[in-house]
Amino acid sequence: MALLLVVDDHPLFRDGFAYMARELRPHWVVRFADSAPMALDLLREIRPDLVIIDVGLPGEDGFTLLKTIAQATPGIVQALISGRDDAAVGVRARSCGARGFIPKTTDPQMMAERIDSLLSGDCAFAAEDRSAAIPKLTARQAEVLLLLTEGHGNKEIRHRLGIAERTVRAHLTDLFELLGAHSRTQAIVRARELGLIA
């Protein structure tokens, strides 16, 4: 038996996950939380074998919750799920302490297999670099790229990441060089072409 805690606020995904678990892995026991506070409350009562967290949660994103759980419950295995299949999301998930990243678009059988890998102690990152031509981003570059894609300016990126504005500019310069881009728009377009962002 394996106990899973799935943190996701979309009822349709939760229902689909529960159905997948019943059909493909009846030995799993699945508990659900629809927010970060509810997940943290449940973690005071149960010790799951795996916590699976959606990136987009109300109030607090999945990356923040990953870090909070890692500090509050060291050693607990966590994975991130998302409707986005971006290599950059996978890089950031790994940097926040996740042992895996699984896009929600993953085939149910494959999703169950990736979860089995996590339960057996392996890592499961679905959005690995798809070819040698895709540049390897550092965790910080991935964070800057995601914020850039969301339309944030240098000052907002600086505040969100807690770094100096000159450091933001340095990361952007490195990103432009890695992506062969000369502007923010061109960098976003190139990152999409490479599959780094959706």
N, C-alpha and C positions, 0 to 999 in steps of 0.2 A: 504494500500500500504506500502511496505517495500523497502527501498533502500539499496542494497548490493554493496560493493566494493570488487571484487575478484582480488587478486594480484598473478598472476601466469604467467610464461613465456612460458608455453606449449600450443600452439594453439589447439591441440586436446582436452586437458582437458577443456580449455575455451569454445570450441564449445560444448562439452558434457555437461558442466555445464549450458550453455545458453539453450540448448535443454531441459534439466531436468527442469529448471525453467519455461520455456514456457509450458511444458506439465503438471507439477505437481503443480506449484505455479505461475499461470499467474499474480497474484497481486504483485509479486516481480518485482522491477526494478533493473537490474543488470548492473553495470559498471565494466570495466576491466582495469587493469594496468599490464604491463609486467615487471616492475622493481620497485625497491624502490623509485628512484627519480620521476618516473611517478606517483606512488601512492601518494607521498607527495604533488606533484603539484595538483593532483585531489582533495586532502583533503583541499586545499586552496579554492576550488570552491564549493564543496559539503560537506554535513554532513550526511554520511550514517548511517543507523541504525546498520549495522554490517560490519566489515572489515574481510575478510577471506584471510589469507596469507599462501602461500606455503613456506615450509622450505627452499627449494633450489631455490634461486633467483640469477640472475647474479650480481656479484659485492658485494652484501650484503645479508647475510642469513636472513631467516624469523624471527629468534629469535631477531636479532638486530633491524629489522624493527618494531617488536612488541614494543620494548622498546622506540624506537624513536617516534612512533605514540602516545604511552601512555604519553610521556613527552610533545609532541607538542599539542596534543588534548586530555587532560584529560577527562575521563569519557566515551570515545568512546568504544564500545564493539568490541572485537577482538577475532578471533579464528584462529587456525593454522591447515593447511592441509598438508599431506605428503603422498608420495608413500610408506613410511615405516610405519608399524603398530607396533611401539615399545613403551612399557610402559615408557621407559626412555625418549623418545621424548615428551610424554604426561606430564611427571613430569617437564621437562625443560620448556615446553610451559606454564604450570601453573605458574612456578616461574618467567617467563618473563611477566606475566600479562594477558595471554590469558584466556578467559572464557570457551574455549573449544578446543578440539583436535579431528579432524575427519580424519581418513585415507582415501585416495583416492579410496581404494578398497571397501569402504562402498556402499552397495546397494543404488540406487538413492532414493527410498522411505524413507529409514532409514536416508540418508543424509539430505533430506528435513525436516524430523521430528526433527533431531538434530538442524538444523538451526532454525526451529520454536521455539525450546526450548530456544535457545540463544536469539532470538528476543523477547521472552516473559520474559526474565530476569533470566533464569536458566543457569546452567553450563552444558556443554556437552563434557565429556571426554570419548572417545570410548575405549581408551587403558588403562582402569583401571586394577588394579591387578586382575588376573583371578582366583586366589585361595589364601587361607591363607598361602600356602607354598611359595608364591612368596615374597621375601624380600621387605620391604618398603625402597626405596632410598630417601635420601634428594635431594634437587635440585642440590646441588654442586656435590654429588656423581653421579647423573645422567649425569651431564656435563662431569665429569672425565671419566665415563664409555664410553660415546659417543666418546670422543677424543681418548681414549684407543683403541676403536674399529676401528677408522680411522688410527691407526698405529702411533700415536704421542708418542714421548718419554716424560720423565718427564719435561725436559727443555721447550719443545714446549708447553706442557699443562700449565706449569707455566706462560709462556708469554701470552698464549691465555686467561687464566682466571685471570691474574693479581694477582697471589698468590705466596707465597714463595715455593721453591722446597720441603722443609721439610713438608709443608702443603699438597703438592701433594702426597708425600710418605705416609703421615698419611691417606689421603683419599683412597689411593690404599690398604693400610693395612686393613682399614675398609671394603672396597669392597671385598677383598679376603676373609675376615672372613664371611661377609654376604652371599657370594656365595659359600663358602666351597671350595675355590680354593687356589692353592699354587704357581701359576705363572700367568703372564699376559694372556698367551694363554688359560690356563685353565679357567680363569675368563671370557674371551670372549665366550668360548664354553659353559660354564655354563649359562651365561647371555642369550645366544641364546636359550638354552634348556628351560629356564624359560619364554621366550617370552619378555624379557626386551629389547632386540635388535633384529633386523631382520637378 
